[in-house]
Amino acid sequence: MIREAGHAGPVPARRHYRADMPRLDRDQRPRGGRSRRKAGLVLAAAVSLLSAGCSSEQPAPRQSSPSPTPSSSASASASAPTSAPAQPIKYTQKQLAARPCLALDERDRAALGISGPGEQSSGKHGAQCAWKLGGQYVSLALDLPLSYAKTMTKNGRVSQVPVGQHKAIQSEFQRICFIFVAVDDVNRLIGTTTIPDRGVSQDGTCPAGASVAAAALTHIR
């Protein structure tokens, strides 16, 4: 977790209980026989349908034309269609949990306005990687227990937000924003912690964390 400047340890939880986290279920219908530990922060099923339009054209009348010269043939060869954009490299969640800085590749960082590859460190719940984007310090961890998420969201302003094709839990506590999302196992959460730099507006804090989480999810298979 990124620690706010001048603070020596994790942000202490307030003593007054505010509200339980909203459920983040794979399916809103009740499921019998499902254990209690899967009763919150579970992946929402998201289906993306891609459709490509096609057009039909009537063949044009054939017209006589001079035979192509060697130069025109070479020009036609040079104008061959380019290949499709490369797909993001996929990893298992366990692989990214051990090396979280791989969760953002060069294209992700360019799109988010991040200049460096990130700085990896170790915490209580394993490895995490930190980046700075738009004056916001964002750390990412990919193997967080549900108990940690409950602690971090217990006293904050909690809401459910979309992150990529997933539903996530977001909690704003003082100037810190926590985001948690489950892919397969509710006890192995992907989470970001975002703190704005001094003098930077807090308005972009949660969006910065959500952007990093969404990019990381595209690299999990």
C-alpha positions as a Markdown table, in Angstrom:
| # | Residue | x | y | z |
|---|---|---|---|---|
| 1 | Met | 0.0 | 0.0 | 0.0 |
| 2 | Ile | 1.2 | 3.5 | -0.8 |
| 3 | Arg | 1.5 | 5.6 | 2.4 |
| 4 | Glu | 0.6 | 9.2 | 2.5 |
| 5 | Ala | 3.4 | 11.6 | 2.9 |
| 6 | Gly | 4.3 | 12.1 | 6.5 |
| 7 | His | 2.4 | 9.1 | 7.7 |
| 8 | Ala | 4.6 | 6.3 | 9.1 |
| 9 | Gly | 2.2 | 3.4 | 8.9 |
| 10 | Pro | -1.1 | 2.2 | 7.3 |
| 11 | Val | -4.0 | 4.5 | 7.6 |
| 12 | Pro | -5.8 | 3.6 | 10.8 |
| 13 | Ala | -9.4 | 2.5 | 10.6 |
| 14 | Arg | -11.9 | 4.7 | 12.4 |
| 15 | Arg | -13.6 | 3.2 | 15.4 |
| 16 | His | -17.1 | 4.1 | 14.3 |
| 17 | Tyr | -18.6 | 1.5 | 11.9 |
| 18 | Arg | -20.2 | 3.1 | 8.9 |
| 19 | Ala | -21.6 | 0.5 | 6.6 |
| 20 | Asp | -21.0 | -2.9 | 5.2 |
| 21 | Met | -19.5 | -3.2 | 1.7 |
| 22 | Pro | -22.2 | -3.6 | -1.0 |
| 23 | Arg | -22.1 | -7.1 | -2.5 |
| 24 | Leu | -20.2 | -7.7 | -5.7 |
| 25 | Asp | -21.7 | -10.9 | -7.1 |
| 26 | Arg | -21.1 | -12.8 | -10.2 |
| 27 | Asp | -24.9 | -13.2 | -10.5 |
| 28 | Gln | -27.6 | -11.2 | -8.7 |
| 29 | Arg | -29.7 | -14.4 | -8.3 |
| 30 | Pro | -29.4 | -16.3 | -5.0 |
| 31 | Arg | -27.3 | -19.4 | -5.3 |
| 32 | Gly | -27.9 | -22.2 | -2.9 |
| 33 | Gly | -25.0 | -24.0 | -1.3 |
| 34 | Arg | -22.5 | -21.3 | -1.9 |
| 35 | Ser | -20.2 | -20.6 | 1.1 |
| 36 | Arg | -20.3 | -17.3 | 3.0 |
| 37 | Arg | -16.8 | -16.3 | 2.1 |
| 38 | Lys | -18.0 | -15.9 | -1.5 |
| 39 | Ala | -20.8 | -13.5 | -0.4 |
| 40 | Gly | -19.1 | -10.3 | -1.4 |
| 41 | Leu | -16.7 | -8.8 | -4.0 |
| 42 | Val | -17.3 | -11.5 | -6.6 |
| 43 | Leu | -16.7 | -11.1 | -10.3 |
| 44 | Ala | -19.8 | -9.8 | -12.2 |
| 45 | Ala | -20.4 | -11.7 | -15.4 |
| 46 | Ala | -19.7 | -9.4 | -18.3 |
| 47 | Val | -20.3 | -10.4 | -21.9 |
| 48 | Ser | -18.8 | -8.3 | -24.7 |
| 49 | Leu | -20.4 | -8.8 | -28.1 |
| 50 | Leu | -18.4 | -7.6 | -31.1 |
| 51 | Ser | -20.1 | -7.2 | -34.4 |
| 52 | Ala | -18.5 | -6.3 | -37.6 |
| 53 | Gly | -20.5 | -4.9 | -40.4 |
| 54 | Cys | -20.1 | -6.0 | -43.9 |
| 55 | Ser | -21.1 | -4.3 | -47.2 |
| 56 | Ser | -22.0 | -5.9 | -50.5 |
| 57 | Glu | -21.2 | -4.2 | -53.7 |
| 58 | Gln | -22.2 | -5.0 | -57.2 |
| 59 | Pro | -19.3 | -5.7 | -59.5 |
| 60 | Ala | -18.4 | -2.8 | -61.7 |
| 61 | Pro | -18.4 | -3.3 | -65.5 |
| 62 | Arg | -15.1 | -4.5 | -66.8 |
| 63 | Gln | -13.1 | -1.9 | -68.6 |
| 64 | Ser | -10.1 | -2.4 | -70.8 |
| 65 | Ser | -6.9 | -1.0 | -69.2 |
| 66 | Pro | -3.3 | -1.0 | -70.2 |
| 67 | Ser | -1.1 | -3.7 | -68.7 |
| 68 | Pro | 0.5 | -2.7 | -65.5 |
| 69 | Thr | 4.0 | -1.5 | -65.7 |
| 70 | Pro | 6.7 | -2.9 | -63.4 |
| 71 | Ser | 6.6 | 0.3 | -61.4 |
| 72 | Ser | 2.9 | 0.2 | -60.8 |
| 73 | Ser | 3.1 | -3.5 | -59.8 |
| 74 | Ala | 5.8 | -2.6 | -57.2 |
| 75 | Ser | 3.6 | 0.2 | -55.9 |
| 76 | Ala | 0.6 | -2.2 | -55.5 |
| 77 | Ser | 2.8 | -4.6 | -53.5 |
| 78 | Ala | 4.0 | -1.8 | -51.3 |
| 79 | Ser | 0.5 | -0.8 | -50.4 |
| 80 | Ala | -0.5 | -4.2 | -48.9 |
| 81 | Pro | -2.7 | -4.0 | -45.8 |
| 82 | Thr | -0.9 | -3.7 | -42.4 |
| 83 | Ser | -1.2 | -6.4 | -39.7 |
| 84 | Ala | -3.6 | -6.1 | -36.8 |
| 85 | Pro | -2.5 | -4.5 | -33.6 |
| 86 | Ala | -0.7 | -6.9 | -31.2 |
| 87 | Gln | -2.8 | -8.4 | -28.4 |
| 88 | Pro | -1.7 | -7.8 | -24.8 |
| 89 | Ile | 0.4 | -10.4 | -23.2 |
| 90 | Lys | -1.6 | -12.6 | -20.8 |
| 91 | Tyr | -0.5 | -14.0 | -17.5 |
| 92 | Thr | -2.1 | -16.0 | -14.7 |
| 93 | Gln | -3.1 | -13.9 | -11.7 |
| 94 | Lys | -0.5 | -15.8 | -9.7 |
| 95 | Gln | 2.2 | -14.8 | -12.1 |
| 96 | Leu | 1.2 | -11.1 | -11.9 |
| 97 | Ala | 0.9 | -11.3 | -8.2 |
| 98 | Ala | 4.6 | -12.1 | -8.0 |
| 99 | Arg | 5.6 | -9.5 | -10.6 |
| 100 | Pro | 2.8 | -6.8 | -10.5 |
| 101 | Cys | 4.7 | -4.3 | -12.6 |
| 102 | Leu | 4.1 | -6.5 | -15.6 |
| 103 | Ala | 0.4 | -5.7 | -15.3 |
| 104 | Leu | 1.0 | -2.5 | -17.3 |
| 105 | Asp | 2.9 | -2.8 | -20.5 |
| 106 | Glu | 4.4 | 0.0 | -22.5 |
| 107 | Arg | 1.2 | 0.7 | -24.4 |
| 108 | Asp | -0.8 | 0.8 | -21.2 |
| 109 | Arg | 1.7 | 3.3 | -19.6 |
| 110 | Ala | 1.6 | 5.5 | -22.7 |
| 111 | Ala | -2.2 | 5.5 | -22.7 |
| 112 | Leu | -2.3 | 6.5 | -19.1 |
| 113 | Gly | 0.5 | 9.0 | -19.3 |
| 114 | Ile | 3.0 | 7.0 | -17.1 |
| 115 | Ser | 6.6 | 7.5 | -18.0 |
| 116 | Gly | 8.3 | 4.7 | -16.1 |
| 117 | Pro | 7.8 | 0.9 | -15.7 |
| 118 | Gly | 6.8 | 1.2 | -12.1 |
| 119 | Glu | 8.5 | 0.4 | -8.8 |
| 120 | Gln | 8.0 | -2.9 | -7.1 |
| 121 | Ser | 8.0 | -3.4 | -3.4 |
| 122 | Ser | 6.9 | -6.0 | -0.8 |
| 123 | Gly | 4.2 | -5.6 | 1.7 |
| 124 | Lys | 2.2 | -7.6 | 4.2 |
| 125 | His | 0.1 | -9.1 | 1.5 |
| 126 | Gly | 2.9 | -9.7 | -1.1 |
| 127 | Ala | 4.3 | -7.7 | -3.9 |
| 128 | Gln | 2.9 | -4.5 | -5.2 |
| 129 | Cys | 3.9 | -2.0 | -7.9 |
| 130 | Ala | 3.6 | 1.7 | -7.8 |
| 131 | Trp | 3.2 | 4.3 | -10.6 |
| 132 | Lys | 2.5 | 8.0 | -10.7 |
| 133 | Leu | 0.0 | 9.3 | -13.2 |
| 134 | Gly | -1.6 | 12.8 | -13.3 |
| 135 | Gly | -0.3 | 13.7 | -9.9 |
| 136 | Gln | -1.8 | 10.5 | -8.4 |
| 137 | Tyr | 0.3 | 7.8 | -6.7 |
| 138 | Val | -1.3 | 4.4 | -7.5 |
| 139 | Ser | -0.1 | 1.1 | -6.1 |
| 140 | Leu | -1.4 | -2.3 | -7.5 |
| 141 | Ala | -1.5 | -5.7 | -5.7 |
| 142 | Leu | -3.0 | -8.8 | -7.2 |
| 143 | Asp | -3.4 | -11.2 | -4.3 |
| 144 | Leu | -5.3 | -9.4 | -1.5 |
| 145 | Pro | -7.5 | -11.3 | 1.0 |
| 146 | Leu | -11.1 | -10.4 | 1.5 |
| 147 | Ser | -10.4 | -9.5 | 5.1 |
| 148 | Tyr | -8.1 | -6.7 | 4.0 |
| 149 | Ala | -10.7 | -5.3 | 1.7 |
| 150 | Lys | -13.3 | -5.3 | 4.4 |
| 151 | Thr | -10.9 | -3.4 | 6.7 |
| 152 | Met | -10.1 | -0.8 | 4.1 |
| 153 | Thr | -13.7 | -0.2 | 3.2 |
| 154 | Lys | -15.3 | -0.4 | 6.6 |
| 155 | Asn | -15.2 | 3.3 | 7.4 |
| 156 | Gly | -15.0 | 4.8 | 4.0 |
| 157 | Arg | -17.6 | 6.1 | 1.5 |
| 158 | Val | -18.3 | 2.9 | -0.3 |
| 159 | Ser | -19.8 | 2.5 | -3.8 |
| 160 | Gln | -19.9 | -0.1 | -6.5 |
| 161 | Val | -18.2 | 1.0 | -9.8 |
| 162 | Pro | -17.4 | -0.6 | -13.2 |
| 163 | Val | -13.7 | -1.4 | -13.8 |
| 164 | Gly | -13.3 | -2.7 | -17.3 |
| 165 | Gln | -15.9 | -5.5 | -17.7 |
| 166 | His | -15.9 | -6.1 | -14.0 |
| 167 | Lys | -17.8 | -4.7 | -11.0 |
| 168 | Ala | -15.5 | -3.4 | -8.3 |
| 169 | Ile | -15.9 | -2.0 | -4.7 |
| 170 | Gln | -14.6 | 1.5 | -4.3 |
| 171 | Ser | -14.0 | 3.2 | -0.9 |
| 172 | Glu | -12.9 | 6.8 | -0.3 |
| 173 | Phe | -11.3 | 7.3 | 3.1 |
| 174 | Gln | -9.9 | 10.8 | 3.8 |
| 175 | Arg | -7.8 | 11.5 | 0.7 |
| 176 | Ile | -7.2 | 7.8 | -0.2 |
| 177 | Cys | -9.2 | 5.7 | -2.7 |
| 178 | Phe | -9.2 | 1.9 | -2.5 |
| 179 | Ile | -10.6 | -0.2 | -5.3 |
| 180 | Phe | -11.0 | -4.0 | -5.1 |
| 181 | Val | -12.2 | -6.4 | -7.8 |
| 182 | Ala | -12.4 | -10.2 | -7.9 |
| 183 | Val | -11.7 | -12.3 | -11.0 |
| 184 | Asp | -12.0 | -15.9 | -9.9 |
| 185 | Asp | -11.5 | -16.1 | -6.1 |
| 186 | Val | -13.0 | -13.6 | -3.7 |
| 187 | Asn | -10.0 | -14.3 | -1.4 |
| 188 | Arg | -7.5 | -13.3 | -4.0 |
| 189 | Leu | -8.5 | -9.8 | -4.9 |
| 190 | Ile | -6.9 | -7.3 | -7.3 |
| 191 | Gly | -6.7 | -3.9 | -5.6 |
| 192 | Thr | -5.4 | -0.4 | -6.1 |
| 193 | Thr | -4.6 | 2.2 | -3.5 |
| 194 | Thr | -4.4 | 5.8 | -4.8 |
| 195 | Ile | -3.2 | 8.9 | -3.0 |
| 196 | Pro | -3.0 | 12.4 | -4.6 |
| 197 | Asp | 0.2 | 14.3 | -4.6 |
| 198 | Arg | 0.4 | 17.5 | -2.4 |
| 199 | Gly | -1.7 | 20.2 | -4.0 |
| 200 | Val | -3.4 | 17.9 | -6.5 |
| 201 | Ser | -7.2 | 17.7 | -6.6 |
| 202 | Gln | -8.7 | 14.6 | -5.1 |
| 203 | Asp | -11.2 | 14.4 | -8.0 |
| 204 | Gly | -8.9 | 12.3 | -10.1 |
| 205 | Thr | -7.8 | 9.9 | -7.3 |
| 206 | Cys | -10.4 | 7.1 | -7.8 |
| 207 | Pro | -10.4 | 7.4 | -11.6 |
| 208 | Ala | -6.6 | 6.9 | -11.6 |
| 209 | Gly | -6.9 | 3.8 | -9.5 |
| 210 | Ala | -9.7 | 2.4 | -11.7 |
| 211 | Ser | -7.7 | 3.1 | -14.9 |
| 212 | Val | -4.7 | 1.1 | -13.6 |
| 213 | Ala | -6.9 | -1.8 | -12.4 |
| 214 | Ala | -8.8 | -1.9 | -15.7 |
| 215 | Ala | -5.5 | -2.0 | -17.7 |
| 216 | Ala | -4.1 | -4.8 | -15.4 |
| 217 | Leu | -7.2 | -6.9 | -15.9 |
| 218 | Thr | -6.6 | -7.1 | -19.7 |
| 219 | His | -3.4 | -9.0 | -18.9 |
| 220 | Ile | -5.0 | -11.7 | -16.8 |
| 221 | Arg | -6.0 | -14.9 | -18.6 |
